[in-house]
Every structure is written in structure tokens, then in C-alpha cells.
Amino acid sequence: MQVNVNPLPKEIWGEVLNYCSGEDLLMMGCVNKQFHELAEKIFPIVLQKNFFGPAKWLKHGVVIKDCPEIPCKMWAEFIKANGAAMLTLIPKEIKNQPVDLKSFDEWLCTKNGRKTNYKFSLSNCGITDKLVKKYQVQSDHWFLLFKGVPDETRNKPYPEQKKIVEEKGYEVPSLMGTVVSILTHNHETGEFVFTDNSNGNRWTFTRVEEIGQYGNKIIIGGFSPAGLRVDAYDGYGDDCVGAAFARKS
């Protein structure tokens, strides 16, 4: 896509800014140099790299029809987090295919050349094909996910984790919101979040709302170049499993 380098007349700048949200500026920055420069001035790189919206989806050939607006509270929390959270548009469909654990993995593999983005087979981890279909994305929505898990949620049963998260005003993450956010962020930036213990990082998994084949909460994390672990085995007894702060629009 060619970038327009012609300056806009000064007299229309006021009207443009009156009707543009920050998210609009980030999207328009893809087609107009002035908007790109303005977005960079308003939103530091640390925020832009953690934001995956319609413009980034479009860069990868995915058109989001009728994109929902970002709730003001969610946008404010993302700005305040200053790089500690990811804000991702979670699509219901990609290339007319419903988005689930398998279809999203297959689509992403066409972009990054991997055989799979998961460390272990989903079926071997207690996530059956039936559950994969059950937990597919139901609507286009925004998903705010903080990187990592708070220490106070580690090594606790799920009811206690859920209580801590909700007392802070957030939600326990959803399965697809978490997977899509982590993997798109990694694809775009190369950063691993919710990591394993490589390079001195702390083992980190977050529980999500959904359950696996045998009634266990699904956990997501242990992310490394070997892949992201999505597992319905919830038998960890140490402090590697917590609950991340999240919000769904």
C-alpha cells in the first residue's frame, strides 16, 4: 500500500482531530504519513507494539467487518498499563472460517512457516475436537490481557484466583482471547509472554474460564520457541500457575 506523503491542508486538521480516536489515528497511520507521525507522537512505541487492531489484521490479509469500538475504560486501562498489557481485536472469522484453536493455528502457520504453534498436541492435552468447536470465538471483540500473572494468584485454587482477579475489577481470561493475543503479539514483535524458564524467565501459566475433557481448568503458558502450551491438565502444585488480569469488550 502506498503511503500518501502530501500534507493535509492546515484548516482541516482541527476537524480531523475532533472526530478521531486514538485507535483511528493508529489505523490511518498505515495510509497517511502525517497520521502515522501524529500517532507516533501521541502513542509511544511501547503501546503501539502491544496493540493489534484492524490495521495489523489487514496487513496480514484479514479484513474485520463492522469492527467494534474500543470501550473507553478498556482503552484507558491499556494506556495506563504502559506496555504491561496487550490490547487485541479478536476476530470471529478469518478468511470466512470460524476462529478456534485449530483454525487459528493453521492460519498463523501460513504466516510464520511453522508446523504448529502449540508445544503439544491439543488432543493429547485433554482438549478434544468437540471442545475446540465449542470454544470457538462467538463475535468480534476487543480483549485486554496483562502480561504474566500477579504473584498473589500463584499456587492457589481457581476459586481463590477468580476472587482476587474480580476484586481488582478484572475478569479471568478467556481461552481464545488469551491464545490469539499471545500468539499474534509474538508474531508481530517476537516477544514471548507467559514463558517457560528459558533465559532465566519464570515459569508462567494462566488459568482461563474454560475447562478441558475431564473437568479441569485449561491453562495457557510455558511459551518458548518450542511453542505455546495449551493444556487441560490442572495438576500443578507449585507457583507456576496463576490467573492473569483480563477484560473482554
C-alpha positions in Angstrom: 0.0 0.0 0.0 1.4 3.4 -1.0 1.8 6.0 1.7 0.5 9.4 0.9 3.2 12.0 1.6 1.1 15.1 0.6 0.3 17.2 3.6 -3.2 17.9 4.6 -4.4 21.5 4.5 -3.9 23.0 7.9 -7.5 24.3 8.1 -8.9 20.7 8.3 -6.6 19.4 11.0 -8.8 20.7 13.8 -11.9 18.9 12.4 -9.9 15.7 11.8 -8.6 15.6 15.4 -12.1 16.3 16.8 -13.5 13.2 15.2 -10.6 10.8 15.6 -10.0 8.5 18.5 -6.5 7.2 19.2 -7.4 3.9 17.6 -8.5 5.7 14.4 -5.1 7.5 14.2 -3.2 4.3 14.5 -5.2 2.7 11.7 -5.0 5.8 9.4 -1.2 5.9 10.0 -1.0 3.0 7.6 -2.1 5.1 4.7 -1.1 8.7 5.5 2.4 9.8 6.6 1.0 12.7 8.7 -1.3 10.5 10.7 1.5 8.0 11.2 3.7 10.7 12.6 0.9 12.0 14.8 0.1 8.6 16.1 3.7 8.0 17.0 3.8 11.3 18.9 0.6 10.6 20.8 1.2 6.9 21.5 4.7 5.7 22.4 6.1 2.7 20.6 5.7 0.6 23.7 1.9 1.0 23.3 1.8 0.5 19.6 3.7 -2.8 19.8 1.2 -4.1 22.2 -1.8 -3.1 20.1 -3.2 -5.5 17.5 -6.2 -3.9 15.8 -7.8 -3.8 12.3 -4.8 -2.2 10.6 -2.5 -5.1 11.7 -5.0 -7.7 10.8 -5.4 -6.0 7.4 -1.6 -6.1 7.0 -1.9 -9.9 7.2 -4.8 -10.0 4.7 -7.7 -10.2 7.2 -10.5 -7.7 6.9 -12.6 -7.2 10.0 -16.1 -6.1 9.0 -18.0 -3.9 11.4 -15.1 -3.6 13.8 -16.5 -2.9 17.3 -15.4 0.3 19.1 -12.9 0.0 22.0 -14.7 0.7 25.3 -13.3 3.9 26.9 -12.5 2.2 30.1 -10.5 -0.6 28.3 -8.6 2.0 26.2 -7.7 4.0 29.4 -6.5 0.8 31.1 -4.4 -0.1 28.1 -2.8 3.3 28.0 -2.2 3.3 31.8 -0.6 -0.2 31.7 2.2 1.4 29.5 3.3 -1.8 27.9 2.3 -4.2 30.6 -0.8 -5.3 28.8 -1.8 -6.3 25.2 -4.9 -5.0 23.5 -6.1 -7.3 20.7 -9.0 -7.4 18.4 -10.2 -11.0 18.4 -12.0 -11.9 15.2 -14.9 -14.2 14.9 -13.7 -15.4 11.4 -10.6 -15.4 9.4 -10.9 -16.0 5.7 -14.6 -17.0 6.3 -13.5 -19.7 8.7 -14.7 -19.6 12.4 -11.8 -18.9 14.7 -10.9 -21.7 17.1 -7.7 -23.3 18.5 -7.1 -25.4 15.4 -8.2 -23.0 12.6 -6.2 -20.1 14.1 -3.1 -22.2 14.4 -3.4 -23.3 10.8 -3.8 -19.7 9.6 -0.9 -18.5 11.7 1.3 -21.3 10.4 0.8 -20.0 6.8 2.3 -16.7 8.1 5.2 -17.9 10.2 6.1 -21.2 8.4 5.7 -23.4 11.5 4.0 -26.8 11.5 2.2 -25.8 14.7 2.3 -23.0 17.3 1.5 -25.3 20.1 4.1 -27.2 22.2 1.9 -30.3 22.5 -1.0 -31.8 20.6 -4.3 -30.5 21.8 -5.8 -33.9 21.8 -3.0 -35.3 24.0 -3.7 -32.4 26.4 -7.3 -33.2 27.0 -8.8 -30.8 24.5 -10.9 -32.8 22.1 -12.2 -31.7 18.7 -15.6 -31.3 20.2 -14.2 -28.8 22.8 -12.3 -27.0 20.1 -15.5 -26.3 18.3 -17.4 -25.4 21.5 -14.9 -22.8 22.4 -14.6 -21.0 19.0 -14.9 -17.2 19.0 -18.5 -16.1 19.0 -18.2 -12.5 18.0 -15.6 -9.8 17.0 -14.4 -8.2 20.3 -11.6 -6.4 21.9 -9.5 -8.3 24.6 -7.2 -6.7 27.1 -4.7 -9.1 28.6 -2.0 -8.2 31.1 1.3 -10.0 30.6 2.1 -12.6 33.2 0.2 -13.3 36.3 0.1 -11.5 39.7 2.1 -13.2 42.4 -0.8 -13.2 44.7 -2.7 -15.6 42.3 0.0 -18.2 42.0 -0.2 -21.6 43.7 -3.9 -21.1 44.7 -7.1 -23.0 43.7 -9.2 -21.4 41.0 -12.0 -20.1 43.2 -9.4 -18.0 45.1 -7.7 -16.8 42.0 -11.0 -15.8 40.5 -11.9 -13.8 43.6 -8.6 -12.0 43.5 -9.0 -11.1 39.9 -12.5 -9.9 40.3 -11.7 -7.8 43.4 -9.2 -5.9 41.2 -12.0 -5.2 38.8 -11.0 -7.6 36.0 -12.0 -10.9 34.6 -10.4 -14.3 34.4 -9.1 -14.6 30.8 -11.0 -16.4 28.1 -9.3 -19.3 26.2 -9.4 -17.9 22.7 -8.7 -14.3 23.7 -5.6 -15.5 25.5 -4.3 -17.7 22.7 -4.9 -15.2 20.0 -3.4 -12.3 22.0 -0.2 -14.2 22.9 0.4 -15.6 19.5 -0.3 -12.5 17.4 1.8 -10.5 19.8 4.7 -12.9 19.4 4.3 -13.0 15.6 4.3 -9.2 15.4 7.1 -8.4 18.0 9.0 -11.7 18.6 8.3 -11.3 22.3 7.4 -14.3 24.4 4.9 -13.7 27.3 3.7 -16.3 29.8 7.0 -18.0 29.3 8.8 -21.2 30.4 12.1 -21.0 32.3 14.4 -20.4 29.4 16.8 -17.4 29.6 16.1 -17.2 33.3 12.4 -16.4 33.0 9.9 -17.7 35.5 7.5 -20.5 34.6 4.2 -18.9 34.0 0.7 -20.2 33.1 -2.7 -18.6 33.5 -5.9 -20.4 34.1 -8.7 -19.5 31.8 -12.5 -19.7 32.1 -12.9 -22.9 30.1 -12.5 -26.5 31.2 -11.0 -29.5 29.4 -12.2 -33.0 28.8 -12.1 -34.2 32.4 -13.4 -31.1 34.1 -10.0 -29.4 34.7 -9.4 -25.8 34.1 -7.4 -25.1 30.9 -4.1 -23.5 31.5 -2.1 -21.5 28.9 1.6 -20.5 29.1 5.1 -22.0 29.2 5.7 -20.2 26.0 9.0 -20.6 24.2 10.3 -21.1 20.7 9.1 -24.7 21.1 5.6 -23.4 21.2 2.7 -22.3 23.5 1.3 -24.8 25.9 -2.5 -25.1 26.0 -3.3 -27.9 28.4 -6.3 -29.1 30.3 -4.1 -30.8 32.9 -4.5 -28.7 36.0 -2.4 -30.7 38.5 0.4 -28.2 39.1 1.2 -27.8 42.7 3.9 -25.2 42.6 3.7 -21.4 41.9 3.8 -21.5 38.1 0.0 -21.4 37.7 -1.8 -18.1 38.4 -4.6 -16.1 36.8 -4.0 -13.1 34.6 -6.0 -9.9 34.7 -8.1 -9.5 31.6 -11.1 -7.7 30.2 -13.4 -8.5 27.2 -15.5 -5.9 25.4 
